[in-house]
Amino acid sequence: MKINNSFVDILGLFFFAYGAFAMSFAVFRGKPDWVLWFCYVGMILIGLGLLFRQPVLIASQLNLVVIPLIFWLVDFGYLATTGKTLYGITNYFFSELLWPARLISLEHFFLVPLGFLTLYLVKLKRGQGKVSLIISLAEAAGLYFLSRFFTSVNYNVNCVHTSCFPSVPTDTWYPWRWFMIVYLMILITHLIYFKMPFFEKNKVRSKKW
């Protein structure tokens, strides 16, 4: 498929501008801690990956955000339809928010489908899947330590201070548990799209004769 370069550039500018707006608003509101959210960083890097045709950046960010965003959407749908809290991670969306904050939060709805569309348009080259996995694991560790030591417990950015799920206890083992859960989500996401031939150039399935 011939890639429409203008469309890819528009998507890249959209992601980058959305992420930059989210970070700028966080700083403007006096909450610079929020710039370290996986989703905010992910939008910036996906945008750069599109603009500079670097699918490794796109894939690495999808590894980080796809499963957490699915949990967010499930929690949102449950609360919207039943009026009851499931995980409690989307309660804020139904409270009074400034319109920029609500606009920024809409990224939870489009980041996954548009993210996979971008990876389909700017395909991985052979061997880049493993590189994207390494980037994801390293980025998760980096954002963990930055969030842990440079953000307030009150904001609980990336759930590093306390668990965001009732079923996951916050105890002395929680840091290890955080890494186990996040790395498992990264690996699952990576394995899913890595098995799909339309995300990688010239990838063909072997045939048995």
C-alpha positions in Angstrom: 0.0 0.0 0.0 1.3 3.4 -1.0 1.5 5.6 2.1 -0.1 9.0 1.8 2.7 11.1 3.2 0.4 14.1 3.9 -2.0 12.0 5.9 0.9 10.6 8.0 2.2 14.0 8.6 -1.2 15.3 9.7 -1.5 12.4 12.1 2.0 13.1 13.4 1.2 16.7 14.0 -2.1 15.8 15.7 -0.5 13.4 18.1 2.4 15.8 18.9 0.2 18.8 19.3 -2.3 16.9 21.5 0.5 15.6 23.8 2.2 19.1 23.9 -1.1 20.7 24.8 -1.7 18.1 27.6 1.7 18.8 29.0 1.5 22.5 28.7 -1.9 22.6 30.4 -0.5 20.5 33.3 2.3 23.0 33.8 -0.1 25.9 33.4 -2.3 24.4 36.1 0.7 24.1 38.5 0.8 20.3 38.2 4.0 19.6 36.2 4.0 16.1 37.7 1.4 15.1 35.1 3.8 15.5 32.2 5.2 12.1 33.1 1.9 10.2 32.5 2.5 7.3 30.0 -0.2 8.6 27.7 1.2 12.2 27.5 4.7 11.0 26.8 3.3 8.4 24.4 1.4 10.9 22.3 4.6 13.1 21.9 6.7 10.1 20.9 4.1 8.6 18.5 3.8 12.0 16.9 7.6 12.2 16.4 7.6 8.6 15.2 5.1 9.6 12.5 6.8 12.8 11.5 10.3 11.2 11.2 9.0 7.9 10.0 10.3 6.0 13.0 7.9 3.0 13.6 10.1 1.8 16.5 9.0 4.9 18.5 5.3 4.2 17.6 5.5 0.5 18.5 7.3 1.1 21.8 4.6 3.5 23.0 1.8 1.2 22.1 3.5 -1.5 24.1 3.2 0.9 27.1 -0.3 2.2 26.8 -2.6 -0.3 25.1 -3.5 -2.5 28.0 -3.7 0.3 30.6 -6.0 2.2 28.2 -8.2 -0.9 27.8 -8.7 -1.0 31.6 -9.5 2.7 31.5 -12.1 2.2 28.8 -13.7 -0.8 30.6 -13.9 1.2 33.8 -15.4 4.2 32.0 -18.0 2.0 30.2 -19.0 0.3 33.5 -19.3 3.5 35.4 -21.2 5.2 32.5 -23.7 2.3 32.2 -24.2 1.3 35.8 -23.3 4.4 37.8 -21.1 2.2 39.9 -17.3 2.2 40.3 -15.4 -0.8 39.0 -11.7 0.3 39.4 -12.2 3.9 40.3 -9.7 5.2 37.7 -12.3 7.2 35.7 -14.3 8.7 38.5 -12.7 12.1 37.8 -14.1 12.2 34.3 -17.7 12.3 35.7 -16.8 15.2 38.1 -16.6 18.9 37.3 -13.6 19.4 35.0 -12.3 22.4 33.2 -13.1 22.0 29.5 -9.3 21.7 28.5 -8.9 18.9 31.1 -11.9 17.1 29.7 -10.7 17.6 26.1 -7.3 16.2 27.0 -8.9 13.2 28.7 -10.5 12.3 25.4 -7.2 10.9 24.3 -8.1 7.7 26.2 -10.7 7.0 23.5 -8.6 7.5 20.3 -5.0 6.7 21.3 -5.3 2.9 20.9 -7.2 2.7 17.5 -5.3 5.6 16.0 -2.0 4.3 17.4 -2.4 1.0 15.6 -3.5 2.8 12.5 -0.2 4.8 12.6 1.8 1.6 13.0 -0.1 0.1 10.0 0.8 3.1 7.9 4.5 3.4 9.0 5.4 -0.3 9.3 8.1 -1.8 11.3 11.2 -3.1 9.4 12.4 -6.6 10.0 14.1 -6.8 13.4 12.7 -3.5 14.7 10.1 -5.2 16.8 12.7 -6.4 19.3 14.2 -2.9 19.4 10.8 -1.4 20.2 10.4 -3.9 23.1 13.7 -2.9 24.6 12.8 0.7 24.3 9.4 0.1 26.0 11.0 -1.8 29.0 13.7 0.9 29.4 11.2 3.7 29.1 8.8 2.1 31.7 11.7 1.9 34.2 12.8 5.4 33.5 9.3 6.8 33.9 8.8 4.8 37.1 11.8 6.3 38.8 11.1 9.8 37.6 7.5 9.5 38.8 8.5 7.9 42.0 11.1 10.5 43.1 9.9 13.7 41.4 6.1 13.6 41.6 3.7 14.0 44.5 2.0 11.0 46.1 -1.2 13.0 45.8 -1.2 12.7 42.0 0.0 9.1 41.9 1.3 9.5 38.4 1.5 6.2 36.6 0.3 4.5 39.8 3.8 4.3 41.1 3.1 5.4 44.7 0.0 3.4 45.3 -2.0 0.8 43.4 -4.7 2.0 41.1 -6.6 -1.3 41.4 -8.3 -2.6 44.6 -7.1 -6.2 43.8 -3.4 -5.1 43.8 -2.3 -4.3 47.3 0.1 -1.4 48.1 2.7 -2.9 50.4 6.4 -3.2 50.7 6.4 -5.5 47.6 4.4 -3.1 45.5 7.4 -1.6 43.6 8.3 -5.1 42.4 4.7 -5.9 41.7 4.4 -2.7 39.6 7.3 -3.8 37.4 6.0 -7.3 37.1 2.5 -6.0 36.0 3.8 -3.3 33.7 6.4 -5.5 32.0 3.8 -8.3 31.6 1.4 -5.8 29.9 4.2 -4.6 27.6 5.2 -8.2 26.6 1.6 -9.2 25.9 0.9 -6.2 23.7 4.2 -6.7 21.9 3.5 -10.3 21.2 0.0 -9.5 19.9 1.0 -7.0 17.3 4.3 -8.7 16.5 2.4 -11.7 15.3 0.3 -9.6 12.9 2.0 -9.4 9.5 0.4 -6.1 8.4 2.5 -4.2 11.0 5.8 -5.2 9.5 7.2 -4.6 6.0 7.8 -7.6 3.8 6.7 -10.0 6.5 5.3 -13.2 5.1 4.1 -16.2 6.9 6.0 -19.4 6.3 4.2 -22.0 4.3 4.3 -25.7 4.7 4.6 -27.6 1.5 
